[in-house]
Amino acid sequence: MTARTCCIILAFLFLNACAPTIPPMQQELSSKTLPIYEGAFSPIQTPFHLEYRPVAMELAGNLGIHKNVRDKDEFLSGELHGRLRVSPAADSLLWEFRLENAVLGEETISSANSPLMEFRARRDKQGATKEAEIATVGMKVNSPEQKRLFEEIRALVMSQFRSFSAVLPVSPIQEGSLLLEMDMSSALQAFAGLWGSPQCSPPKENIGYAVRGFGSLKGRKVIVAVIEEDFVCVSRNDRRYRFALHGYALLDTETGQILENKTLTTVKSFYSFDSIELRMLQKVLAEILE
């Protein structure tokens, strides 16, 4: 091997060692692939009644946002880890979620031996909430900056773990039933800073995950539900945008809980001169402990 060849190889290795590492979430967003459930599922022959039941589980949520506005890129990310316990409480269920740690961007937030915050709620078997609160435990909220951080994490907890607010259908579930429904106007409002208050077609009051059938995850029977929504939205300045949600959710048939959820939300301008695009990927994984 010549001295020149050695120098080229060493230079190549040095440059690769110095190159910034791209976070996995950012790689997923940049790939522009849609989250698709690739497992097998069978049709629901007999309508199935789904309800929440006592359970203890670990939850992990990941959020990634890639925003490009007029050729300026911005990437935001967040991670949450905690434990949920749902236990009987008279004629209700007591939900207790303890957030153990969080990561916002490159900042890791934890609190020694105590959780950061705790979500507590009394809900019925379908998920209708009678009372709820999120309180700080290990987090300090003395300064304006600490209060801002608490509110950011609080909003992230509620948006990531959909089951904390999801009401399950009272009627038995069959193919095509909607789960994890959300108000369309609320879904649009989250992106008001990009496009104001648009009018979207086709018009819908609610959107959600449509049931496809029964599947299996780690030996547990789950309900497979998918969301495939595409809209053309017109803002107040008459500019057109595409608003789309694609993904899936797997709900445990025994406890009603989401065991896996992966959804991509896209907002993109139809015009090259507008150069606005936002891609938001949300992922949740749960493991049942007892």
C-alpha positions in Angstrom: 0.0 0.0 0.0 1.5 3.4 -1.0 1.9 6.3 1.4 -0.6 8.3 -0.6 -3.2 5.6 -0.3 -2.7 5.4 3.5 -3.1 9.2 3.8 -6.4 9.1 1.9 -7.8 6.2 4.1 -6.7 8.0 7.3 -8.3 11.3 6.1 -11.5 9.5 5.2 -11.7 7.8 8.7 -11.0 11.1 10.4 -13.7 12.9 8.6 -16.3 10.2 9.4 -15.3 10.2 13.0 -15.9 14.0 13.1 -19.2 13.9 11.2 -22.3 14.6 13.4 -24.3 11.5 14.3 -27.9 11.7 13.0 -30.4 10.7 15.7 -32.6 7.6 14.8 -35.8 9.7 15.0 -34.4 12.3 12.6 -33.4 9.5 10.2 -36.9 8.1 10.2 -38.4 11.5 9.5 -35.9 12.2 6.7 -36.7 8.8 5.0 -40.3 10.0 4.4 -41.6 6.5 4.7 -45.1 6.1 6.1 -45.6 4.0 9.3 -47.5 0.8 8.3 -48.5 -2.2 10.4 -46.8 -5.1 8.7 -48.1 -7.9 10.9 -50.9 -10.4 10.1 -54.5 -9.8 11.3 -57.8 -11.7 11.1 -61.3 -10.3 10.7 -63.5 -9.7 13.7 -66.3 -12.3 13.2 -68.3 -11.2 16.3 -68.5 -7.6 17.6 -66.1 -7.2 20.5 -66.6 -5.1 23.7 -63.5 -3.3 24.7 -63.0 -1.7 28.1 -60.2 -0.6 30.4 -59.2 -3.1 33.1 -56.6 -3.1 36.0 -53.0 -3.3 34.8 -49.4 -2.3 35.5 -47.2 -1.4 32.6 -44.1 0.5 31.5 -44.6 3.2 28.9 -42.1 4.8 26.5 -43.0 7.6 24.1 -40.9 9.3 21.4 -41.7 12.4 19.5 -39.8 13.9 16.5 -40.6 17.0 14.5 -38.9 18.0 11.3 -39.9 21.5 10.2 -38.7 23.2 7.0 -39.9 26.8 6.5 -38.5 28.6 3.5 -35.5 26.3 3.3 -34.7 26.6 7.0 -34.6 23.2 8.7 -35.4 22.7 12.4 -35.5 19.3 14.2 -37.1 18.9 17.6 -37.3 15.7 19.7 -38.6 14.4 23.0 -38.6 11.1 24.9 -40.7 10.0 27.9 -40.4 7.0 30.2 -42.6 6.0 33.1 -44.9 3.5 34.7 -48.7 3.3 34.7 -50.9 1.5 37.2 -54.7 1.1 36.7 -56.4 -0.2 39.8 -60.0 -0.7 41.0 -61.5 2.3 43.0 -65.1 1.7 44.0 -67.2 2.0 40.8 -64.2 3.6 38.9 -60.7 2.9 37.9 -57.8 4.8 39.4 -55.1 5.7 36.9 -51.6 6.5 38.3 -48.8 7.4 35.9 -45.4 8.3 37.2 -43.0 10.0 34.7 -39.6 8.7 35.6 -37.4 10.7 33.2 -37.6 12.7 30.0 -35.3 13.9 27.2 -36.0 17.2 25.4 -33.6 17.6 22.5 -30.2 16.9 24.1 -31.3 17.7 27.7 -32.0 14.7 30.0 -34.4 15.5 32.8 -34.6 13.2 35.9 -35.0 13.5 39.6 -32.8 11.1 41.6 -35.0 8.5 43.3 -38.4 10.2 42.7 -40.5 10.6 39.6 -40.7 14.0 37.8 -44.4 14.2 37.9 -47.5 12.1 38.4 -50.8 11.9 36.5 -53.7 10.7 38.6 -57.3 10.3 37.3 -60.6 8.6 38.2 -62.1 7.2 35.0 -64.8 4.6 34.2 -64.3 1.4 32.3 -64.8 3.2 28.9 -62.3 6.0 29.9 -64.7 8.8 30.7 -62.7 11.0 33.1 -64.4 12.0 36.4 -61.4 13.9 37.8 -57.8 14.2 36.9 -54.6 16.1 37.8 -51.0 16.3 36.9 -48.8 17.3 39.9 -45.0 17.8 40.2 -43.1 15.4 42.3 -39.4 15.7 41.7 -39.6 18.7 39.3 -39.1 22.2 40.7 -41.4 24.9 39.4 -40.1 27.9 41.3 -38.7 30.0 38.4 -40.5 31.0 35.1 -38.0 28.7 33.2 -38.9 25.7 35.5 -42.6 26.4 35.0 -42.2 26.5 31.3 -40.3 23.2 31.3 -43.0 21.6 33.4 -45.7 22.8 31.0 -43.8 21.5 28.0 -43.4 18.0 29.5 -47.0 18.0 30.7 -48.2 18.7 27.2 -45.9 16.1 25.8 -47.2 13.5 28.3 -50.8 14.1 27.3 -50.2 14.1 23.6 -48.0 11.0 23.5 -50.0 8.7 25.7 -53.4 8.9 24.0 -55.0 6.4 26.3 -54.9 9.0 29.2 -57.7 10.8 27.5 -59.1 8.3 25.0 -62.7 7.2 25.5 -63.5 3.7 24.2 -66.7 3.1 22.3 -69.7 2.0 24.3 -71.0 -0.1 21.5 -69.2 -3.4 20.5 -66.3 -2.9 18.2 -66.3 -4.3 14.7 -64.4 -3.8 11.5 -64.5 -0.1 10.6 -65.2 1.2 14.2 -63.3 4.3 15.1 -60.9 4.2 18.1 -58.8 7.0 19.7 -61.1 9.6 18.1 -60.0 13.3 18.1 -61.8 16.5 17.2 -60.7 17.6 13.7 -60.6 21.3 14.7 -58.3 20.5 17.6 -56.0 18.5 15.4 -55.7 21.4 13.0 -55.3 24.0 15.7 -51.9 22.4 16.8 -50.5 23.7 13.5 -52.1 27.1 13.5 -48.8 28.9 13.5 -48.0 27.5 10.1 -51.2 28.2 8.3 -53.8 30.0 10.4 -57.3 28.4 10.6 -57.8 26.5 7.3 -60.9 25.0 5.8 -60.2 21.3 4.8 -61.8 18.9 2.4 -63.3 16.4 2.8 -64.9 18.1 5.8 -65.0 16.0 9.0 -65.9 16.6 12.6 -63.9 13.7 14.0 -61.0 11.6 12.9 -59.6 8.4 14.4 -58.1 4.9 13.9 -60.3 2.5 12.0 -60.4 -1.1 13.3 -59.1 -3.6 10.8 -59.2 -6.8 12.9 -57.4 -8.9 15.5 -53.6 -9.3 15.6 -50.9 -10.5 18.0 -48.1 -8.7 19.7 -45.6 -10.5 22.0 -48.1 -13.3 22.5 -51.0 -10.9 23.4 -54.2 -10.5 21.4 -54.6 -7.0 20.1 -57.0 -4.9 18.0 -55.3 -3.6 14.9 -56.5 -0.1 14.0 -55.1 2.2 11.3 -55.4 5.9 10.4 -55.1 6.9 6.8 -56.4 10.5 6.5 -55.5 12.9 3.7 -57.0 16.4 3.3 -56.5 19.4 1.1 -56.7 22.6 3.3 -57.1 26.2 2.2 -55.8 28.9 4.6 -57.1 32.4 5.1 -54.7 33.7 2.4 -56.1 31.1 -0.1 -53.0 29.0 -0.1 -53.4 25.3 -0.3 -51.8 22.7 2.0 -51.9 19.0 2.3 -52.7 17.7 5.8 -52.3 14.0 6.3 -52.1 11.4 9.2 -50.9 7.9 8.6 -50.2 5.2 11.2 -51.5 2.4 13.3 -52.3 1.5 16.9 -52.4 -1.9 18.6 -54.8 -2.1 21.6 -54.6 -5.0 24.1 -58.0 -6.8 24.2 -57.7 -7.7 27.9 -56.8 -4.2 29.3 -57.9 -1.8 26.6 -54.4 -0.2 26.6 -52.3 0.8 23.6 -49.3 -1.5 23.4 -47.9 0.1 20.3 -48.7 3.3 18.4 -46.9 4.9 15.5 -48.3 7.9 13.6 -46.9 10.4 11.1 -48.6 13.8 10.7 -47.6 15.9 7.6 -48.4 19.5 6.7 -47.0 20.5 3.4 -47.6 23.5 1.1 -48.6 22.9 -2.5 -46.4 25.7 -3.7 -42.6 25.6 -4.1 -42.3 29.3 -3.3 -44.1 28.8 0.0 -41.6 26.1 1.0 -43.4 24.9 4.1 -43.3 21.4 5.3 -43.7 19.8 8.8 -43.4 16.1 9.6 -44.3 14.9 13.1 -43.6 11.3 14.1 -45.1 9.9 17.4 -44.2 6.5 18.7 -45.4 4.7 21.9 -44.3 1.3 23.2 -45.7 -0.4 26.3 -44.9 -3.5 28.2 -47.4 -5.1 30.6 -45.8 -6.0 33.9 -48.8 -7.6 35.7 
